[in-house]
Amino acid sequence: MNRSPTFTRVNVGDRFIFEEMNRHHNASGMNGILGGEPSGHIIFSDFGLSGDGLLTALKVAEVIVETKTSLDELCRDWTPSPHLLKGVRVEKKIPLEQLPEVQFKISEIEEDLTGRGRIVVRYSGTEPLLRIMIESDDAARNEKWMEELTATIKKSLH
């Protein structure tokens, strides 16, 4: 049975990516073999459970050799989107659902970015940080929203 590849978006983190790859494999009988995130973590489930930059480089080289295609040609349909990443240091990881002003600002940003970008706001699993990523087709828009959201977060948490 030949099926087309599918794309699934999950929460940030290797663990969530790998869990979805396994879930996809178990549900469809097809293996979810490739997962990744903008940080550069690329997971090849047939080789391991964590992102590996050297393996990624080797797999890209393999595709170039097998298809006799240049890297430029392989990337011709890719359009980079400006994005900002920021970590706001926190003393306590208060659930975001308990911060109405922050929720309102995130909703406002999500509405503005509909069809042109996205926002991810989550606590770090390893540091006392609230991580924010804003991506859209406009760097100035990203900066404006990042400034407003970080101000709202700082006001709500302190």
LOROVO-463148 format. One record per residue: residue number from 1; x, y, z of N, C-alpha, C, O in turn. Coordinates in pm, 1 decimal, padded with zeros to 6 digits. Layout:
REM residues N
NODE   k     n_xx     n_yy     n_zz    ca_xx    ca_yy    ca_zz     c_xx     c_yy     c_zz     o_xx     o_yy     o_zz
NODE NUM        X        Y        Z        X        Y        Z        X        Y        Z        X        Y        Z
...
This chain:
REM residues 158
NODE   k     n_xx     n_yy     n_zz    ca_xx    ca_yy    ca_zz     c_xx     c_yy     c_zz     o_xx     o_yy     o_zz
NODE   1  00085.4 -00117.4  00000.0  00000.0  00000.0  00000.0  00089.7  00123.3  00000.0  00176.6  00136.1  00086.2
NODE   2  00070.0  00213.1 -00094.3  00151.9  00332.5 -00107.6  00071.0  00453.6 -00061.6 -00029.8  00488.6 -00123.0
NODE   3  00115.5  00517.2  00046.6  00045.8  00635.5  00099.1  00136.7  00756.1  00090.2  00258.9  00744.6  00099.1
NODE   4  00076.4  00870.4  00072.8  00153.0  00994.3  00069.5  00197.4  01030.1  00210.8  00127.7  00999.8  00307.7
NODE   5  00313.4  01094.4  00222.6  00358.3  01137.9  00355.1  00263.3  01242.3  00411.5  00200.6  01317.3  00336.5
NODE   6  00253.0  01246.9  00541.8  00168.8  01346.9  00607.0  00254.3  01433.7  00698.4  00363.6  01394.7  00739.3
NODE   7  00202.8  01550.7  00729.2  00268.8  01644.8  00818.5  00181.4  01660.8  00941.5  00060.4  01680.2  00929.7
NODE   8  00241.0  01652.9  01058.5  00168.8  01672.5  01183.2  00247.4  01769.2  01269.3  00368.6  01753.9  01284.3
NODE   9  00180.5  01869.0  01326.5  00245.7  01964.4  01416.4  00215.1  01921.9  01560.3  00101.0  01890.6  01594.1
NODE  10  00319.4  01921.4  01644.4  00305.1  01884.2  01785.4  00371.8  01990.2  01871.6  00433.7  02083.3  01820.2
NODE  11  00358.6  01975.5  02002.4  00426.2  02067.0  02094.3  00576.8  02060.2  02074.1  00629.3  01960.7  02024.1
NODE  12  00645.4  02166.3  02113.2  00789.8  02173.5  02099.9  00856.0  02071.7  02192.8  00814.0  02053.6  02307.1
NODE  13  00958.1  02007.0  02142.9  01036.7  01914.4  02223.9  01052.5  01778.9  02157.1  00957.7  01723.7  02101.3
NODE  14  01175.2  01726.2  02163.9  01203.1  01595.6  02103.7  01106.5  01488.0  02153.1  01061.8  01403.2  02075.9
NODE  15  01075.2  01492.4  02282.1  00988.1  01390.2  02339.5  00852.6  01388.3  02269.4  00802.4  01281.1  02235.6
NODE  16  00792.6  01505.4  02247.1  00660.9  01512.5  02183.3  00668.1  01468.0  02037.1  00577.3  01402.7  01985.9
NODE  17  00777.1  01504.5  01972.2  00795.3  01465.2  01832.3  00805.3  01313.8  01822.3  00737.1  01251.3  01741.0
NODE  18  00890.7  01255.4  01905.5  00908.5  01110.4  01899.6  00780.0  01036.9  01937.2  00746.9  00935.5  01875.8
NODE  19  00706.4  01087.6  02038.7  00578.7  01024.4  02076.6  00481.7  01024.7  01958.8  00414.0  00924.7  01934.8
NODE  20  00473.9  01135.5  01885.2  00384.4  01143.0  01769.7  00431.2  01050.2  01658.4  00349.5  00987.6  01590.9
NODE  21  00560.7  01041.3  01639.5  00613.0  00949.4  01538.5  00573.1  00805.8  01572.8  00532.9  00729.6  01484.9
NODE  22  00584.2  00769.4  01699.9  00543.2  00634.7  01743.0  00392.8  00615.8  01729.1  00347.7  00510.4  01684.1
NODE  23  00314.6  00716.3  01767.1  00168.5  00707.4  01758.5  00127.0  00688.7  01612.4  00040.5  00606.6  01582.1
NODE  24  00188.6  00764.5  01522.9  00158.2  00753.0  01380.4  00191.9  00612.8  01330.7  00115.4  00553.0  01255.0
NODE  25  00306.1  00561.1  01373.3  00347.6  00426.8  01332.5  00246.5  00322.6  01381.5  00206.0  00234.1  01306.1
NODE  26  00206.7  00334.2  01507.6  00114.6  00235.7  01565.4 -00024.5  00243.6  01504.4 -00090.8  00141.1  01488.4
NODE  27 -00070.0  00364.4  01469.8 -00205.6  00381.5  01417.3 -00216.8  00341.6  01270.5 -00320.2  00290.1  01228.1
NODE  28 -00111.9  00364.8  01193.3 -00123.2  00344.9  01049.2 -00045.2  00225.7  00996.7 -00065.1  00182.7  00883.0
NODE  29  00043.3  00172.5  01079.4  00129.6  00066.6  01031.5  00246.4  00121.5  00951.1  00341.7  00049.4  00921.6
NODE  30  00238.6  00250.7  00915.5  00351.3  00314.9  00846.7  00440.1  00377.1  00953.3  00391.1  00421.7  01057.0
NODE  31  00567.1  00380.0  00928.9  00658.9  00436.6  01026.1  00669.9  00587.3  01007.6  00691.7  00635.7  00896.5
NODE  32  00654.6  00661.2  01117.7  00683.5  00803.9  01116.6  00834.5  00814.7  01124.2  00890.9  00805.6  01233.3
NODE  33  00902.0  00833.9  01011.0  01047.2  00821.2  01010.9  01123.1  00951.8  01026.1  01243.0  00950.3  01054.4
NODE  34  01056.2  01064.4  01008.1  01127.5  01191.2  01013.8  01049.9  01291.0  01098.4  00931.0  01314.3  01076.5
NODE  35  01118.8  01349.1  01194.8  01057.2  01452.2  01277.8  01160.8  01559.5  01305.5  01281.0  01533.6  01299.2
NODE  36  01114.6  01679.4  01335.9  01210.6  01783.9  01364.4  01146.0  01910.0  01415.7  01023.6  01921.3  01422.2
NODE  37  01230.9  02005.3  01452.1  01183.5  02134.3  01499.7  01281.2  02242.3  01456.2  01395.2  02211.8  01421.3
NODE  38  01238.0  02368.7  01457.7  01322.9  02477.1  01407.1  01457.5  02490.3  01477.5  01550.3  02548.9  01421.7
NODE  39  01470.0  02437.2  01598.2  01598.0  02445.9  01668.5  01706.1  02367.6  01596.5  01824.6  02383.4  01625.8
NODE  40  01665.9  02283.1  01502.1  01762.7  02202.3  01429.9  01760.7  02057.0  01470.2  01830.5  01975.4  01410.1
NODE  41  01682.5  02022.8  01570.8  01672.0  01882.0  01610.2  01592.8  01807.4  01503.7  01473.9  01832.6  01484.5
NODE  42  01658.6  01716.7  01435.9  01594.7  01633.3  01335.1  01606.7  01490.0  01383.9  01716.0  01443.7  01416.7
NODE  43  01493.6  01419.4  01388.6  01492.2  01282.1  01438.7  01460.4  01187.2  01324.2  01359.9  01202.9  01254.8
NODE  44  01546.7  01089.3  01305.4  01525.1  00980.6  01209.8  01497.2  00857.5  01294.5  01589.9  00801.1  01352.8
NODE  45  01372.6  00814.7  01302.7  01336.2  00707.6  01395.6  01405.8  00576.0  01365.3  01419.5  00491.7  01453.9
NODE  46  01449.8  00557.2  01241.7  01518.2  00432.8  01211.1  01664.9  00434.5  01255.6  01735.3  00334.5  01241.2
NODE  47  01712.0  00550.4  01310.8  01849.7  00559.3  01357.9  01861.8  00591.4  01506.3  01965.6  00561.7  01565.5
NODE  48  01761.3  00650.3  01568.6  01774.3  00685.3  01709.3  01659.5  00770.0  01757.9  01566.8  00802.1  01683.5
NODE  49  01667.8  00806.0  01886.2  01557.4  00875.7  01951.8  01581.2  01024.6  01971.9  01492.4  01095.3  02019.5
NODE  50  01698.6  01072.8  01936.9  01725.0  01215.3  01958.9  01775.9  01280.6  01831.9  01822.2  01213.4  01739.7
NODE  51  01766.7  01413.4  01828.7  01812.9  01488.0  01713.0  01964.4  01480.7  01701.0  02035.0  01490.9  01801.3
NODE  52  02013.9  01463.6  01581.9  02157.3  01449.6  01560.9  02197.0  01528.8  01437.0  02159.1  01492.0  01325.8
NODE  53  02272.3  01636.2  01454.1  02309.6  01722.7  01343.3  02398.7  01655.8  01240.9  02381.4  01676.6  01120.8
NODE  54  02494.2  01575.4  01286.7  02583.9  01507.4  01193.4  02505.7  01408.3  01107.2  02527.3  01400.4  00986.3
NODE  55  02414.8  01332.5  01169.5  02332.2  01238.8  01092.8  02246.7  01314.0  00991.1  02230.8  01268.7  00877.7
NODE  56  02192.0  01428.0  01031.0  02111.0  01508.3  00938.9  02193.9  01551.5  00817.8  02147.4  01542.6  00704.2
NODE  57  02315.2  01597.6  00841.9  02401.9  01638.8  00731.6  02430.9  01520.6  00638.6  02430.3  01535.9  00516.5
NODE  58  02455.8  01404.9  00695.6  02482.6  01286.1  00613.6  02359.9  01244.7  00532.3  02373.2  01204.9  00416.6
NODE  59  02241.2  01253.7  00591.5  02118.7  01217.3  00519.5  02091.9  01315.7  00404.9  02047.4  01274.6  00297.7
NODE  60  02118.4  01444.3  00426.4  02102.0  01542.2  00318.4  02201.3  01511.1  00206.4  02165.3  01514.3  00088.8
NODE  61  02327.0  01480.8  00242.9  02426.9  01444.5  00141.7  02383.0  01319.7  00065.0  02403.2  01310.9 -00056.1
NODE  62  02323.4  01224.1  00134.9  02273.7  01102.3  00069.9  02167.2  01134.9 -00035.2  02169.5  01079.7 -00145.3
NODE  63  02074.6  01224.0 -00001.5  01969.3  01263.8 -00095.5  02030.6  01334.4 -00216.8  01989.5  01310.3 -00330.3
NODE  64  02127.7  01420.5 -00192.9  02192.6  01491.8 -00302.8  02258.3  01392.9 -00399.5  02245.4  01406.6 -00521.2
NODE  65  02328.3  01294.0 -00345.1  02395.6  01195.1 -00429.0  02294.6  01107.4 -00502.1  02306.2  01086.6 -00622.9
NODE  66  02194.8  01055.7 -00428.8  02098.0  00964.1 -00489.7  02012.7  01030.9 -00597.4  01979.2  00968.5 -00698.1
NODE  67  01977.4  01158.4 -00576.1  01889.0  01226.6 -00672.1  01966.2  01307.3 -00775.8  01908.2  01360.3 -00870.6
NODE  68  02098.4  01316.0 -00756.5  02182.4  01396.6 -00846.7  02126.5  01539.4 -00858.3  02118.3  01597.2 -00966.7
NODE  69  02088.9  01593.0 -00742.3  02028.6  01725.9 -00732.9  02116.6  01813.0 -00643.8  02176.9  01763.6 -00548.5
NODE  70  02124.0  01941.0 -00674.2  02202.8  02031.8 -00590.4  02122.4  02069.1 -00465.2  02000.2  02055.4 -00461.1
NODE  71  02194.0  02115.7 -00365.2  02127.0  02162.5 -00243.7  02038.4  02282.5 -00276.3  01928.4  02294.8 -00222.4
NODE  72  02085.7  02371.2 -00364.3  02003.8  02485.7 -00406.2  01870.6  02439.3 -00463.8  01765.3  02494.2 -00431.4
NODE  73  01876.5  02337.7 -00549.6  01753.6  02288.3 -00611.9  01661.7  02221.7 -00509.2  01539.8  02237.4 -00514.9
NODE  74  01720.9  02147.5 -00415.6  01640.0  02082.8 -00311.9  01566.3  02185.3 -00224.9  01456.9  02158.1 -00175.4
NODE  75  01626.5  02302.1 -00206.9  01570.7  02404.4 -00117.6  01491.2  02512.1 -00190.4  01447.7  02608.3 -00127.1
NODE  76  01470.9  02499.0 -00320.1  01412.3  02609.2 -00397.9  01271.0  02648.2 -00352.8  01232.7  02764.2 -00368.6
NODE  77  01193.1  02555.9 -00297.8  01056.1  02588.7 -00254.4  01049.7  02635.6 -00109.1  00942.3  02671.2 -00060.6
NODE  78  01161.3  02636.0 -00040.6  01163.5  02676.1  00099.5  01168.7  02827.3  00110.4  01253.1  02892.0  00048.4
NODE  79  01078.8  02883.0  00188.9  01077.5  03026.8  00213.2  01099.3  03049.4  00362.3  01014.3  03011.6  00442.9
NODE  80  01210.6  03110.0  00400.3  01233.4  03133.5  00542.8  01137.6  03239.6  00595.7  01100.2  03333.0  00524.7
NODE  81  01099.4  03223.2  00719.9  01013.9  03321.0  00786.4  01091.6  03380.4  00902.4  01149.6  03306.9  00982.3
NODE  82  01093.5  03513.3  00912.6  01161.7  03572.6  01027.6  01095.6  03526.2  01157.7  00973.0  03521.0  01168.2
NODE  83  01178.0  03493.0  01255.3  01121.3  03456.6  01384.7  01209.8  03509.4  01496.7  01329.6  03531.7  01479.5
NODE  84  01147.6  03528.2  01609.8  01217.0  03573.9  01729.7  01199.2  03470.7  01838.4  01092.4  03411.0  01852.5
NODE  85  01304.3  03450.4  01914.8  01299.6  03362.5  02031.2  01342.9  03444.0  02151.6  01438.3  03521.5  02145.0
NODE  86  01271.8  03425.6  02261.2  01309.8  03496.2  02383.4  01274.2  03409.7  02502.7  01172.7  03340.0  02503.0
NODE  87  01358.2  03415.4  02602.5  01330.5  03347.8  02729.0  01312.8  03451.1  02837.9  01400.1  03535.2  02859.6
NODE  88  01200.4  03445.2  02906.3  01173.9  03536.4  03018.1  01197.9  03457.9  03146.6  01130.4  03358.3  03172.7
NODE  89  01294.7  03503.4  03227.1  01327.3  03434.7  03352.0  01209.4  03447.2  03448.3  01152.0  03554.9  03464.4
NODE  90  01174.1  03335.3  03512.0  01062.1  03333.1  03605.9  01107.9  03271.2  03737.6  01198.5  03187.9  03740.5
NODE  91  01043.8  03313.5  03846.7  01073.4  03253.6  03976.0  00990.7  03128.0  03997.0  01035.7  03031.7  04059.2
NODE  92  00868.0  03130.5  03943.7  00776.0  03018.3  03960.4  00702.1  02997.5  03829.3  00663.3  03094.0  03763.5
NODE  93  00682.7  02872.7  03791.5  00614.5  02840.8  03665.7  00463.7  02831.2  03689.2  00407.1  02722.6  03701.3
NODE  94  00401.3  02948.0  03695.1  00257.1  02955.7  03714.5  00190.5  02912.4  03583.9  00226.2  02963.3  03477.6
NODE  95  00094.4  02819.3  03589.4  00027.4  02777.9  03465.1 -00025.8  02898.8  03388.6 -00088.1  02987.8  03446.5
NODE  96 -00001.0  02900.7  03260.1 -00042.3  03015.0  03178.1 -00192.7  03037.5  03183.2 -00239.3  03150.6  03169.5
NODE  97 -00268.7  02930.4  03203.0 -00414.9  02943.3  03211.9 -00456.4  03028.2  03331.7 -00568.5  03078.8  03335.9
NODE  98 -00366.8  03043.9  03428.9 -00396.5  03123.5  03548.1 -00351.7  03269.7  03532.9 -00355.3  03346.3  03629.2
NODE  99 -00310.4  03307.2  03413.6 -00265.3  03443.4  03387.6 -00351.7  03503.8  03276.7 -00313.3  03500.9  03159.8
NODE 100 -00469.7  03559.0  03313.1 -00563.9  03605.3  03210.9 -00509.0  03713.7  03118.1 -00540.3  03713.6  02999.0
NODE 101 -00428.3  03805.8  03169.8 -00374.2  03910.9  03084.1 -00280.9  03851.2  02978.1 -00280.3  03893.8  02862.6
NODE 102 -00202.8  03752.3  03019.9 -00111.2  03686.0  02927.4 -00192.2  03607.5  02824.2 -00161.2  03612.1  02705.2
NODE 103 -00294.8  03536.2  02868.2 -00379.8  03461.2  02776.0 -00444.9  03553.8  02673.4 -00452.2  03521.5  02554.8
NODE 104 -00492.2  03669.1  02720.6 -00555.7  03764.4  02629.6 -00455.8  03812.8  02524.2 -00488.6  03819.1  02405.7
NODE 105 -00332.8  03847.4  02567.8 -00231.6  03898.1  02474.7 -00192.4  03789.1  02374.6 -00176.4  03818.0  02256.0
NODE 106 -00176.8  03664.2  02420.2 -00144.5  03553.7  02329.2 -00255.9  03536.6  02226.5 -00228.2  03517.3  02108.1
NODE 107 -00382.2  03543.5  02270.8 -00496.0  03531.1  02178.1 -00496.7  03643.7  02075.5 -00524.7  03621.3  01957.8
NODE 108 -00465.8  03764.4  02120.8 -00459.5  03879.8  02030.4 -00351.6  03857.9  01922.7 -00373.5  03885.4  01804.7
NODE 109 -00236.0  03808.2  01965.9 -00126.3  03782.5  01872.2 -00164.1  03669.8  01776.0 -00141.9  03681.3  01655.5
NODE 110 -00221.0  03561.5  01828.3 -00262.3  03449.4  01743.0 -00360.0  03495.1  01635.5 -00350.5  03453.7  01520.0
NODE 111 -00453.4  03580.5  01674.5 -00551.3  03630.9  01577.8 -00483.0  03712.3  01467.9 -00515.2  03697.8  01350.0
NODE 112 -00389.1  03797.6  01507.1 -00317.7  03878.6  01408.7 -00231.0  03792.8  01316.1 -00213.6  03826.4  01198.9
NODE 113 -00176.9  03683.2  01367.7 -00086.4  03598.4  01289.5 -00159.0  03493.3  01205.9 -00094.8  03421.6  01129.1
NODE 114 -00289.0  03482.7  01218.9 -00363.6  03381.5  01144.1 -00331.8  03390.4  00995.0 -00349.3  03494.8  00932.1
NODE 115 -00285.2  03279.2  00940.7 -00253.8  03273.0  00798.8 -00119.5  03330.8  00759.7 -00080.6  03323.6  00643.1
NODE 116 -00047.8  03388.2  00855.6  00081.5  03448.5  00820.8  00191.6  03416.4  00920.7  00305.3  03460.1  00903.0
NODE 117  00160.1  03340.9  01025.4  00262.8  03308.9  01123.6  00207.0  03232.1  01240.8  00094.4  03182.3  01237.6
NODE 118  00288.6  03223.4  01344.9  00245.9  03149.8  01464.1  00323.2  03197.6  01585.0  00425.5  03265.1  01573.5
NODE 119  00271.8  03160.8  01701.5  00335.5  03192.3  01828.7  00335.8  03065.3  01912.6  00238.8  02989.5  01912.7
NODE 120  00446.0  03042.7  01984.1  00455.5  02931.7  02078.0  00504.1  02990.8  02209.4  00606.9  03058.3  02213.5
NODE 121  00429.9  02965.5  02316.6  00467.7  03012.4  02449.4  00462.3  02891.6  02541.2  00358.0  02827.8  02555.3
NODE 122  00576.4  02860.1  02604.2  00583.0  02742.9  02691.1  00694.8  02760.3  02791.9  00791.6  02832.7  02768.6
NODE 123  00679.5  02692.7  02903.6  00786.4  02693.1  03002.3  00894.6  02595.5  02959.0  00866.1  02489.8  02902.8
NODE 124  01018.8  02632.7  02986.0  01130.9  02543.5  02959.9  01120.0  02423.2  03052.5  01077.0  02435.7  03167.2
NODE 125  01158.2  02309.7  03003.2  01159.4  02189.8  03086.8  01285.2  02179.1  03170.7  01291.5  02096.9  03262.1
NODE 126  01385.6  02260.8  03141.2  01514.1  02247.4  03209.7  01562.2  02373.3  03281.3  01655.6  02367.4  03361.3
NODE 127  01498.5  02487.7  03252.6  01543.6  02612.8  03312.2  01424.3  02692.1  03363.8  01311.1  02667.0  03322.3
NODE 128  01447.9  02788.5  03454.6  01338.1  02872.1  03503.6  01305.6  02983.0  03402.1  01323.2  03101.6  03429.9
NODE 129  01258.3  02941.5  03285.1  01229.5  03034.6  03177.1  01093.1  03007.0  03115.6  01048.1  02892.7  03107.0
NODE 130  01029.2  03115.0  03073.3  00911.6  03105.2  02988.6  00962.0  03137.9  02848.6  01006.2  03249.9  02822.6
NODE 131  00955.5  03041.6  02759.8  01009.4  03058.1  02624.4  00900.2  03108.0  02529.9  00786.4  03061.1  02533.2
NODE 132  00937.6  03203.8  02446.3  00843.9  03262.8  02350.5  00907.9  03256.5  02212.1  01024.3  03292.6  02194.4
NODE 133  00831.0  03210.6  02115.4  00875.0  03211.2  01975.8  00762.5  03273.7  01895.0  00648.0  03228.7  01900.2
NODE 134  00796.6  03377.8  01820.3  00700.8  03442.3  01730.3  00761.0  03437.2  01590.9  00875.3  03477.1  01569.1
NODE 135  00681.5  03387.2  01497.3  00725.8  03370.9  01359.1  00616.3  03424.9  01268.3  00498.5  03394.2  01286.6
NODE 136  00656.1  03505.4  01170.3  00558.3  03555.2  01074.0  00631.0  03599.5  00948.2  00751.3  03578.2  00933.4
NODE 137  00557.5  03660.2  00859.3  00614.8  03708.5  00734.9  00674.2  03848.4  00749.5  00714.8  03908.4  00650.0
NODE 138  00679.9  03901.5  00872.7  00722.6  04039.7  00893.3  00802.2  04051.2  01023.8  00746.0  04035.6  01132.2
NODE 139  00932.1  04078.4  01013.7  01018.3  04088.1  01131.1  00975.4  04200.5  01225.1  00983.6  04185.3  01347.0
NODE 140  00929.7  04313.0  01169.8  00886.6  04425.8  01253.9  00763.7  04386.8  01336.1  00752.3  04423.6  01453.0
NODE 141  00671.8  04312.1  01274.2  00553.7  04264.1  01346.6  00598.0  04173.4  01462.4  00547.3  04184.8  01573.9
NODE 142  00691.7  04084.7  01434.9  00740.5  03994.6  01539.3  00796.6  04073.2  01657.8  00766.4  04042.8  01773.2
NODE 143  00877.6  04173.5  01628.6  00938.5  04254.2  01735.1  00833.8  04328.5  01816.9  00842.8  04334.6  01939.5
NODE 144  00734.3  04385.0  01748.7  00626.2  04457.3  01817.7  00552.9  04363.4  01912.6  00531.7  04396.7  02029.2
NODE 145  00514.1  04245.5  01862.7  00439.8  04152.1  01946.5  00526.2  04097.6  02060.5  00477.4  04079.0  02171.9
NODE 146  00654.5  04071.9  02032.8  00742.7  04020.2  02137.7  00755.3  04122.1  02250.3  00749.7  04086.8  02368.1
NODE 147  00772.0  04247.2  02213.5  00783.4  04353.7  02313.3  00656.7  04361.6  02399.2  00664.5  04368.7  02521.9
NODE 148  00541.1  04360.1  02334.3  00415.0  04369.8  02407.8  00392.2  04246.8  02496.4  00349.0  04260.0  02610.9
NODE 149  00420.8  04128.9  02444.2  00397.0  04007.1  02522.2  00492.3  03996.9  02640.1  00449.6  03962.1  02750.2
NODE 150  00619.6  04026.2  02620.1  00712.4  04017.7  02733.3  00677.1  04119.6  02841.2  00690.5  04089.8  02959.9
NODE 151  00632.9  04237.4  02803.3  00590.1  04336.6  02902.4  00468.8  04284.5  02980.3  00462.1  04300.1  03102.2
NODE 152  00374.3  04223.4  02910.9  00255.5  04167.8  02976.8  00294.8  04054.5  03072.1  00242.4  04046.1  03183.2
NODE 153  00384.9  03969.3  03029.9  00430.1  03857.8  03113.7  00497.9  03909.9  03238.4  00466.3  03866.1  03349.0
NODE 154  00590.8  04002.8  03222.6  00663.5  04056.9  03337.8  00568.9  04123.2  03435.9  00584.9  04108.7  03557.1
NODE 155  00470.1  04196.2  03384.9  00372.1  04261.3  03470.4  00288.5  04156.5  03545.7  00259.0  04173.8  03663.9
NODE 156  00251.0  04048.9  03477.5  00165.5  03945.9  03537.7  00239.4  03858.0  03637.6  00179.2  03809.5  03733.4
NODE 157  00368.1  03837.0  03616.7  00444.3  03745.9  03703.0  00514.6  03815.6  03817.8  00561.8  03748.6  03909.7
NODE 158  00523.3  03947.1  03815.7  00598.1  04015.8  03922.0  00515.0  04112.5  04000.6  00565.5  04176.7  04092.7
